[in-house]
Amino acid sequence: MVAETVKQTKTKLYIRMALYKVSTPSNVEPDWSIEGRVPEITQQLDLNDSLPEVKGCVLFRHLFLKESQTQ
């Protein structure tokens, strides 16, 4: 786990969140669907909050905030 790598260092860890996956149909990653209220993002945020090494997150690609699937 990346959090273990930065433990006991001065490195500030920010986790990238893949907004481009929201509403992308996938049998492998169904939790990115809008019908399921995108539980993957909630799960990732909860995990980030549970790890003291994680200082925040970065939304990749920020332009997807303007797309209909992320409104």
URUR-V676487 format. One record per residue. RES is the residue in three letters. PSI is psi in radians with two decimals (999 if undefined). Layout:
# URUR-V676487
res->[RES;RES]
psi->[PSI;PSI]
This chain:
# URUR-V676487
res->[MET;VAL;ALA;GLU;THR;VAL;LYS;GLN;THR;LYS;THR;LYS;LEU;TYR;ILE;ARG;MET;ALA;LEU;TYR;LYS;VAL;SER;THR;PRO;SER;ASN;VAL;GLU;PRO;ASP;TRP;SER;ILE;GLU;GLY;ARG;VAL;PRO;GLU;ILE;THR;GLN;GLN;LEU;ASP;LEU;ASN;ASP;SER;LEU;PRO;GLU;VAL;LYS;GLY;CYS;VAL;LEU;PHE;ARG;HIS;LEU;PHE;LEU;LYS;GLU;SER;GLN;THR;GLN]
psi->[2.43;-0.64;-0.65;-0.59;-0.66;-0.11;2.45;0.36;3.04;0.14;2.32;2.10;2.16;2.28;2.34;2.32;2.24;1.40;-0.45;-0.26;-0.24;2.20;0.26;2.05;2.27;2.21;-0.46;-0.64;1.22;-0.29;0.06;0.02;2.62;-0.60;-0.57;0.21;0.46;1.05;-0.37;-0.71;-0.76;-0.76;-0.74;-0.74;-0.72;-0.74;-0.80;-0.77;-0.49;-0.20;1.97;-0.39;-0.42;2.11;-0.22;-2.93;2.80;2.27;2.06;2.16;2.25;-0.45;-0.38;-0.23;-0.38;-0.11;2.69;-0.61;-0.27;0.15;999]
